């Protein structure tokens, strides 16, 4: 009985020691922390998109005043970066909105028709 309690105590001690080590590695300072304040927003898009209707809409929504405040204050402090300038410490920011444009999908219909024909043949 004494041997069993000794072994259980030893097992518990080893388990606690390994658990503590795992806890300390979780709290290690090698983990990256987010940069910037919670109300700062980085918008990543090229200058052409930023000056178009999309940029106007984004600015009108993101820079809208916070309702029910005595002073006029925007929802976010918006900073715009081109994709080429999106590197370094800017990548670690807390709030990032990435905008990109895609070309119009003109060939979508023929591809869908081809896929449906292929699927019908395989069944």
ROMAR-192279 format. One record per atom (N, C-alpha, C, CB): x negated, y negated, z. Coordinates in steps of 0.001 Angstrom, whole numbers, plus 500000, padded with zeros to 6 digits. Glycine has a CB too. Example, Ala and Ser with C-alpha at 12.3 -4.5 7.8 and 13.67 -1.06 7.14 Angstrom:
% ROMAR-192279
486810505690507800/487700504500507800/486800503300507800/488692504473509046/487150502250507080/486330501060507140/487100499970507870/485916500598505725/
This chain:
% ROMAR-192279
499181501199500000/500000500000500000/499142498743500000/500929499998501199/498018498827500814/497130497664500868/496462497446499510/496060497846501973/496126498521498844/495489498394497526/496457497761496526/495017499779497012/497710498153496598/498713497603495690/498910496112495928/500042498340495854/499001495692497181/499164494259497452/497896493487497069/499501494027498946/496736494110497249/495485493473496843/495447493284495324/494276494312497311/495838494315494590/495854494229493129/496881493205492639/496156495604492523/498054493156493263/499059492169492870/498593490749493153/500370492435493594/497922490552494286/497388489233494626/496310488830493631/496822489226496060/495449489765493283/494398489490492310/494993489174490941/493440490680492209/495992489915490530/496666489674489253/497347488309489236/497694490776488978/497996487952490330/498634486641490434/497600485523490366/499436486539491736/496480485708491034/495419484703491024/494841484520489620/494308485095492004/494601485603488914/494072485526487544/495092484855486631/493715486939487007/496353485185486784/497406484580485971/497490483076486206/498755485234486275/497412482678487458/497456481245487761/496255480505487200/497530481029489259/495083481133487271/493880480472486758/493954480300485241/492625481276487137/494432481307484536/494538481174483074/495647480201482708/494799482546482416/496708480174483486/497781479214483242/497316477784483434/498953479496484154/496487477555484430/495972476205484666/495072475763483518/495202476146485997/494281476709482995/493417476363481872/494240475981480645/492484477529481539/495306476711480402/496184476396479269/496824475027479451/497274477473479109/497183474699480674/497777473394480945/496778472280480664/498265473316482397/495529472472481054/494521471432480826/494184471276479351/493257471748481607/494217472342478591/493952472197477166/495095471483476466/493719473557476529/496320471617476990/497443470876476425/497272469381476627/498753471339477047/496759469007477755/496613467593478093/495267467031477644/496777467396479590/494585467751476772/493263467322476311/493370466017475532/492611468412475439/492333465194475637/492362463884474991/492057463955473495/491374462961475665/491836465148472939/491558465274471512/492808465080470667/490948466626471219/493970465164471291/495213464969470555/495360463507470160/496422465425471393/495853463268468962/496047461897468489/497275461288469137/496178461860466957/497193460007469385/498342459297469917/498870458357468845/497975458520471210/500130458044468932/500751457156467951/500297455727468184/502286457248468020/500105455004467105/499705453604467159/500930452731466963/498627453288466093/500836451507467374/501897450544467113/503000450581468143/502475450781465765/503742449507468176/504859449384469104/506098450084468540/505162447897469392/507067450407469377/508270451088468892/509077450266467888/509148451445470056/508946448966467900/509737448121467004/508955447686465763/510224446895467752/507765448236465537/506993447940464335/507234449039463305/505475447809464662/507410448639462061/507688449592460985/506757449303459824/509175449518460532/506134450340459319/505281450215458142/506039450783456953/503910450948458344/506173449983455916/506816450418454676/505713450618453646/507894449375454174/505597451839453138/504580452176452150/505247452255450788/503863453516452504/504976451276449948/505485451284448574/504655450300447760/507014450914448521/504690450460446458/503916449549445623/504593448173445570/503751450128444199/503856447206445126/504336445822445141/505545445632444232/503220444873444720/505597446363443135/506718446238442199/508032446675442868/506456447085440925/508002447792443613/509198448236444323/509574447266445443/508983449638444894/508576446717446116/508826445821447246/509484444518446796/507519445518447977/509187444091445580/509762442849445065/511041443087444255/508740442128444203/511481444329444153/512695444635443385/513918444630444303/512562446007442674/515042445100443764/516278445187444556/516114446090445773/517423445701443688/515332447152445615/515097448062446729/514432447327447892/514228449250446279/513421446537447592/512741445767448631/513649444740449276/511532445080448059/514478444092448463/515428443121449020/516406443796449978/516200442417447891/516898444966449589/517833445704450440/517160446152451732/518394446918449692/515941446675451607/515210447100452798/514976445937453755/513876447725452404/514550444813453218/514290443654454074/515571443158454730/513645442525453265/516678443159453984/517928442667454574/518417443573455703/519008442551453499/518180444887455585/518622445810456630/517648445812457809/518766447232456061/516358445901457517/515373446049458587/515090444749459328/514092446587458023/515280443624458663/515028442342459315/516314441685459801/514303441408458366/517395442433459811/518664441897460308/518521441587461799/519837442903460058/519180440550462269/519064440218463695/519773441255464575/519647438822463962/519222441433465747/519828442341466719/521088441668467254/518826442695467888/522222442339467181/523464441704467645/523463441531469169/524688442540467210/524185440518469600/524453440230471009/523228439749471790/525003441455471668/522210439257471109/521087438630471807/521223437121471726/519732439088471209/520721436432472736/520803434972472736/519940434354471651/520393434425474086/518743434918471452/517834434406470421/517863435333469212/516384434271470971/517573434759468062/517543435543466831/516249436368466812/517642434615465566/516411437680466757/515260438579466759/515549439734465806/514950439103468202/514598440078464899/514862441154463928/514812442533464583/513847441092462780/515416443503463898/515385444879464386/513967445431464416/516267445765463521/513201445150463375/511834445655463255/510898444545462802/511775446837462271/509640444663463192/508572443877462580/508070444715461417/507405443524463613/508361444295460208/508081445094459019/506750444672458414/509216444952457981/505906445668458129/504642445449457428/504648446330456191/503403445762458346/504289445771455050/504309446517453795/502881446818453383/505051445728452681/502614448065453013/501300448491452533/501484449223451215/500577449397453579/500582449003450249/500623449835449041/500093451228449375/499790449189447884/500367452185448519/499915453555448788/498402453653448850/500442454502447724/497714452808448108/496249452843448151/495719452322449484/495664452019447000/496452451465450163/496021450928451441/496519451712452637/496465449527451562/497198452818452386/497765453623453464/496761454688453883/499104454275453027/495776454276454668/494753455197455170/494150454609456435/493646455462454097/493372455395457116/492752454932458351/493712454994459524/492242453522458183/493683453963460348/494533453963461544/495994453711461215/494051452919462526/496265453221460017/497648452951459624/498452454251459536/497687452207458274/497791455352459219/498457456644459069/499028457126460408/497477457686458503/498418456713461512/498846457173462836/499934456310463447/497671457215463764/500534455414462680/501574454554463238/502814455347463593/501930453448462260/503557454839464511/504732455492465065/505886455554464062/505178454768466319/506185454450463381/507331454376462464/506826454070461059/508357453290462929/507005455018460150/506537454865458767/507689455200457833/505294455780458475/507914454329456874/508917454560455836/508186454542454504/510072453480455878/508197455661453797/507478455765452529/508480455772451391/506592457038452488/508349454817450487/509253454694449341/508483455035448075/509863453258449249/509105455799447214/508497456091445921/509604456207444899/507641457391445968/509254455954443670/510240456065442603/509927457303441784/510254454793441708/510966457967441345/510792459134440499/511387458805439133/511463460407441128/510826459380438090/511396459112436761/512774459734436662/510477459656435638/513625459188435803/514970459758435652/514899461190435131/515818458893434701/515796462015435602/515808463428435228/516679463624433995/516316464305436398/516083463512432848/516840463634431596/516994465091431185/516153462848430475/516065465934431600/516090467324431161/516767468224432179/514686467814430896/517465467686433112/518075468503434156/519141469436433586/518684467611435232/519964468953432707/521066469746432169/520550470957431384/521955468875431270/519621470831430440/519132472013429722/518455473022430641/518165471594428639/517732472545431660/517074473473432575/518111474247433362/516125472727433526/519167473573433810/520233474268434545/520927475293433664/521259473264435083/521179474946432420/521821475892431502/520931477100431269/522149475213430165/519632476876431092/518696477971430874/518642478875432088/517304477435430553/518600478288433280/518550479075434514/519819479910434680/518359478154435731/520965479322434368/522212480083434524/522262481237433524/523442479162434336/521750481030432296/521712482126431325/520785483240431803/521255481610429946/519646482865432364/518694483868432853/519289484643434017/517372483203433279/520006483966434883/520593484647436021/521705485613435573/521144483621437021/522464485221434551/523524486095434053/522951487364433436/524383485357433028/521805487223432757/521189488386432113/520664489376433161/520042487938431180/520113488845434246/519522489746435231/520586490511436009/518642488966436191/521826490043436067/522883490734436802/523531491684435853/523923489751437409/
